[in-house]
Amino acid sequence: MREDAGVTDEVDERVTTPLVDEAVKKAAVCWVSVGGGPAYALWCLPADGALLVVTGPGEQSAPGLADTEAADVTLRGDHGGRIVTWPARVTRLRPGTEEWETAAPLVAAKRLNAHGPAADLVARWVAEGCAVNRLAPAGTPVAGTGLPAESLAESPREAPVVRATRRPFRLHKVRRR
């Protein structure tokens, strides 16, 4: 904010490009990396040029995201491939604040497979300590030829949701010869 001759101008601290703006508007999934660690695929909701992400008990897992101030966000394009990676300023929205009262019901209403009404979901987030994080562009994005040429594919990481594969069900007894 600066003051010149009694006139106050708000300075927008958000760093963005048309590519980042368009990718954020269309985002439903983003890949978030905290502190140079592995990227986690998270569902997100675009809001005011930023992404809103919910993490915590009973929601998606993104270790370290709720406690950090910066992360790297990767978004895909219409073809399904990576089109831009940008540094993000992470802000955790706190229950009881005006930002929470505005954003949490919007995110809850868009939450897929939620049980019960959005108000109950928001109340559960507060009770269980879930984090609603705002990821806003905060640096120079990497796009086009700046992106890695290799695939960056990785083996699946261990997760609590992975189950052992069961043996196939056989309707009839199989005779051995």
N, C-alpha and C positions, 0 to 999 in steps of 0.2 A: 504494500500500500504506500502511496506517496502523496504528499500534500504540496500543492503549488498555489500560492495566492488564495488560500481558503478552499480550493477545489480538491476533492478527494477522488482519486481514481483507483479502482480495484484492478490489480494486476493478476492475471490468470497464470498460476504457477505450472499448469499442466502443459507438458511437452507432448505434442502430437503431430501426426502427419495425416493427410487424407487416407492413406492406406490403413493406418492404425484405426482411424475413426470408422472406416467402413467395415473393417474386420471385427471390431468390437461390437458394432451394431448388429452384425449377423451371427455373433458367437452364441453357441449353445454348450460347447465344450471347450475348455482351455487346458493347456498343459502348464503346470506351475512348478518351478524349481526354486527351492530356498537354499541360499548359501552354497550354490554350486553342486548341490546334491541331485539325486535323480528327480526327473519330472514326473508329476502325478497328474493323471487325467481327471479333471473335475468338471461337473456341470456348473454352469454359471448363468447369471442373468445380467444383460447389459442395462445400465442405468446411468444417464447423464455423462456419457463418454468414458465410463469405467465399468468394471465387472464386479458383480456381487457374488461371493462364494460362501457357502455354509460348510463348516467343518466341526467335528466333535463327536461325542458319543451318539450312536444311532444315525449318524450322518457320514459323509465321505471323510476319508482320512488324508490329511496333508501335513505330515510331521513338521513342526516348526513354523507353519504359516501364521498361526494366531499370535505368535510371540515375536515376529520379525517386523522390520519396517521396510524391507526391500525384498523383491523376488523377481524372477525372470518369467515372463508369460509368453507362450507360443500359441499362435492361432492358425487355423487351417483355412484354406480358401474353398471355393465352390467345387473344385476338383478333388477335395479331400486331403490334399497335401499341404505341408507347411508353407505359409506365405510370409509370415512376419514373426519375429521374436523381439520383445521390448522389455526394458527394465520397468518395474512397477513399484509405486509407492503403496505400501500396504497399510491400511487403516482399519483397526478393529472397531466396529460399531458397538457401543456399550448400551445395554438395556437401560431404559429410562431417559435416554437422550432423544432429542428431536430427530436426529438421523436414524436412530433405531426405530422409532415410532413410524417413520415414513418408509424405510427400506424393508424391515423384517416382514410385514404383511405382504408386500409385493413378492418377495422371494418365496414366502410360504405358499402363496397362491399359485405359483408356477412350479412348485415342487412336485415332481412326478411320484406316483405311488404313495402319497402321504395318507395316513389314516386319520380320518376326522377332519373337522374344519380348520382353516388356516389359523384362526385365533388359538386353537388348542395346540397346534404345531409350534407357534411362536412361544406359547407358555412353556412347552416342553423344552425348547431351546434355552430359555432363561433358567429353568429348573435344573437342567443337566449341564449347564455351562458351555453350550455350543457357541462357536464364534461365527458371527457374520462379518466377513472381511470385504473391504472395498479395495480393488486393485486398480489404481489409476496410472496412466502412462507418465513416466517420470524421467525419460532419457531418450537417447538416440536409438531408434529401432534398427534392426538388422533385417534386410529384405533383399530379394533378387539374388544377385551374384554374391552377396555377402553371406548367404546361408550356406551351410555345409553341402557339398556335392554328394557325400555318401549317405546311406539310408539312416544311420544311427539306430538301427533296430537292436533291441536287447532281448535277452531271454526273460521270460516272465519272472517277476520277483515273488518271493514267498508272501502269502497273504492269509489271514484267518478265514477268508471266504472260500478258499480252495478246498475241495473235498477229494478224497481218494476215489478213483474210478472203480465202480463195481463191476463184477463179472457179468457178462451178458446173460439175460434171462433166456431160459430154454423152455419152450412149451412142452416138448416131448422128450422122453429119455433118449439120449444119444448112445447108440451101441458102438462099442469099440470092436474092431476086427482083429 
